[in-house]
Amino acid sequence: METSRKDLKTALLVMDIQTNIVSRLGDSSKDVISSLQGAIGAARAAGLPIIYVVVGFRKGLPEISPDNKSFFAIKANAASFPGLEEPIVIYPAVAPQPGDIVVTKRRVSAFAGSDLEVVLRSLKVQHLVLTGLSTSGVVLSTLREASDKDYHLSVLSDCCADGDSEVHNVLFSKVFPRQAAVLTADEWAASIT
């Protein structure tokens, strides 16, 4: 018999909602931020843990190897990618409140180079609700890894965005439903009240 998601300890993951990343999406980020504010408000009202996951590096980006094609391109052009060195700035409209948890990752997945799994175990979380920028980056990578770790998963379609809308749509229509419940922020909020 499958366990109801309401019976599972749930956490909302707010991933890569950093000022420098949000600004790259331009006007398309406004709707995502608005939906994300609703999801965060619903999580707070339900007393669920909210975990912010940011990508960040030490000064000089020593964690980035020349063997990592994506991240090394960023390191080589660091001046074009401000805000990757600590301290990391989360977008002010959805900034953490006292009691929220902030986890720093060093790669694409929220689990890579972070203590996220330790935090989730200590909170006894079994169900992750994923949000973030970008859909084809942190959301996809985290969903795949979390599924392999046997977490129950939901992903909020209006709380995610990608620079490529076609990729975003394919992931939400064909890939994510295989491993997660796909909901809007409003649908999820209604399910936890």
NUFIDO-514893 format. One line per 3 residues: number of its first residue (from 1); their letters; for each residue x, y, z of C-alpha. Coordinates in nm, 3 decimals. Example, Ala and Ser with C-alpha at 12.3 -4.5 7.8 and 13.67 -1.06 7.14 Angstrom:
1> as> 1.230 -0.450 0.780; 1.367 -0.106 0.714
//
This chain:
1> met> 0.000 0.000 0.000; 0.141 0.339 -0.100; 0.193 0.595 0.174
4> srk> -0.008 0.914 0.135; 0.212 1.220 0.079; 0.023 1.387 0.368
7> dlk> 0.163 1.118 0.600; 0.523 1.197 0.506; 0.748 1.462 0.660
10> tal> 0.777 1.720 0.382; 1.027 1.999 0.308; 1.013 2.273 0.046
13> lvm> 1.340 2.317 -0.145; 1.397 2.665 -0.290; 1.692 2.612 -0.523
16> diq> 1.924 2.861 -0.695; 1.693 3.159 -0.639; 1.995 3.385 -0.616
19> tni> 1.992 3.747 -0.727; 2.246 3.685 -1.003; 2.049 3.389 -1.143
22> vsr> 1.705 3.553 -1.121; 1.837 3.862 -1.303; 1.945 3.647 -1.600
25> lgd> 1.582 3.542 -1.661; 1.461 3.902 -1.692; 1.084 3.958 -1.700
28> ssk> 1.004 3.585 -1.710; 1.121 3.557 -1.348; 0.836 3.778 -1.216
31> dvi> 0.570 3.508 -1.240; 0.804 3.247 -1.090; 0.887 3.473 -0.794
34> ssl> 0.517 3.545 -0.736; 0.428 3.173 -0.740; 0.728 3.095 -0.521
37> qga> 0.613 3.354 -0.264; 0.281 3.168 -0.249; 0.449 2.829 -0.204
40> iga> 0.680 2.962 0.068; 0.384 3.122 0.245; 0.191 2.793 0.233
43> ara> 0.491 2.601 0.368; 0.530 2.851 0.654; 0.158 2.831 0.736
46> agl> 0.178 2.450 0.744; 0.493 2.455 0.961; 0.703 2.278 0.697
49> pii> 1.080 2.323 0.682; 1.198 2.552 0.404; 1.545 2.474 0.276
52> yvv> 1.719 2.722 0.048; 1.986 2.568 -0.172; 2.240 2.803 -0.328
55> vgf> 2.535 2.742 -0.556; 2.846 2.908 -0.424; 3.222 2.890 -0.408
58> rkg> 3.510 3.020 -0.202; 3.699 3.327 -0.320; 3.887 3.236 -0.636
61> lpe> 3.651 2.943 -0.708; 3.898 2.668 -0.602; 3.621 2.404 -0.612
64> isp> 3.594 2.433 -0.991; 3.813 2.191 -1.182; 3.924 2.240 -1.542
67> dnk> 3.774 1.892 -1.598; 3.421 2.026 -1.537; 3.320 2.174 -1.873
70> sff> 3.019 2.377 -1.756; 3.158 2.521 -1.436; 3.508 2.580 -1.574
73> aik> 3.359 2.798 -1.848; 3.204 3.005 -1.570; 3.534 3.021 -1.382
76> ana> 3.717 3.131 -1.696; 3.469 3.416 -1.734; 3.411 3.486 -1.364
79> asf> 3.373 3.860 -1.423; 3.064 3.785 -1.636; 2.909 3.575 -1.354
82> pgl> 2.908 3.792 -1.042; 2.764 3.656 -0.719; 2.911 3.305 -0.726
85> eep> 3.168 3.368 -0.455; 3.052 3.362 -0.095; 2.858 3.535 0.052
88> ivi> 2.570 3.436 -0.175; 2.268 3.669 -0.204; 1.923 3.508 -0.222
91> ypa> 1.664 3.709 -0.414; 1.518 3.953 -0.155; 1.148 3.893 -0.236
94> vap> 1.183 3.531 -0.125; 1.470 3.561 0.122; 1.501 3.317 0.410
97> qpg> 1.344 3.398 0.745; 1.476 3.301 1.088; 1.448 2.925 1.123
100> div> 1.486 2.855 0.751; 1.789 2.652 0.646; 2.041 2.757 0.380
103> vtk> 2.257 2.490 0.217; 2.546 2.567 -0.019; 2.614 2.325 -0.304
106> rrv> 2.918 2.318 -0.529; 2.768 2.163 -0.843; 2.431 2.141 -1.023
109> saf> 2.240 1.896 -0.799; 2.133 2.021 -0.456; 2.308 1.717 -0.309
112> ags> 2.647 1.772 -0.481; 2.908 1.907 -0.244; 2.650 2.004 0.018
115> dle> 2.523 1.875 0.350; 2.162 1.862 0.227; 2.125 1.489 0.287
118> vvl> 2.249 1.524 0.646; 1.994 1.802 0.705; 1.711 1.598 0.551
121> rsl> 1.798 1.293 0.760; 1.813 1.495 1.081; 1.469 1.641 1.005
124> kvq> 1.340 1.295 0.904; 1.217 1.436 0.572; 1.081 1.179 0.326
127> hlv> 0.904 1.404 0.075; 1.075 1.686 -0.116; 0.888 1.963 -0.295
130> ltg> 1.120 2.107 -0.559; 1.133 2.461 -0.696; 1.415 2.645 -0.867
133> lst> 1.610 2.798 -1.149; 1.680 2.635 -1.384; 1.445 2.351 -1.472
136> sgv> 1.709 2.175 -1.685; 1.979 2.235 -1.423; 1.921 2.218 -1.050
139> vls> 1.561 2.094 -1.070; 1.634 1.806 -1.308; 1.959 1.705 -1.139
142> tlr> 1.811 1.717 -0.790; 1.496 1.532 -0.895; 1.698 1.250 -1.049
145> eas> 1.932 1.216 -0.753; 1.652 1.243 -0.495; 1.456 0.976 -0.681
148> dkd> 1.759 0.746 -0.671; 1.777 0.812 -0.295; 1.410 0.701 -0.263
151> yhl> 1.258 1.035 -0.164; 0.894 1.097 -0.251; 0.891 1.396 -0.485
154> svl> 0.671 1.680 -0.600; 0.779 1.959 -0.833; 0.596 2.290 -0.864
157> sdc> 0.567 2.381 -1.232; 0.508 2.753 -1.183; 0.794 2.782 -0.934
160> cad> 1.054 2.674 -1.189; 1.189 2.835 -1.504; 1.452 2.772 -1.765
163> gds> 1.629 2.982 -2.025; 1.488 2.742 -2.285; 1.108 2.725 -2.262
166> evh> 1.093 2.419 -2.492; 1.321 2.222 -2.262; 1.119 2.338 -1.960
169> nvl> 0.794 2.218 -2.124; 0.938 1.879 -2.225; 1.070 1.816 -1.875
172> fsk> 0.735 1.899 -1.714; 0.522 1.712 -1.967; 0.734 1.403 -2.034
175> vfp> 1.018 1.355 -1.785; 0.919 1.478 -1.439; 0.583 1.296 -1.418
178> rqa> 0.770 0.964 -1.428; 0.934 1.037 -1.092; 0.733 1.311 -0.924
181> avl> 0.392 1.461 -0.875; 0.373 1.774 -1.092; 0.162 2.050 -0.935
184> tad> 0.122 2.425 -0.939; 0.198 2.623 -0.623; -0.175 2.673 -0.565
187> ewa> -0.253 2.303 -0.607; 0.023 2.212 -0.364; -0.087 2.476 -0.112
190> asi> -0.442 2.339 -0.122; -0.309 1.985 -0.063; -0.127 2.078 0.259
193> t> -0.400 2.277 0.432
//
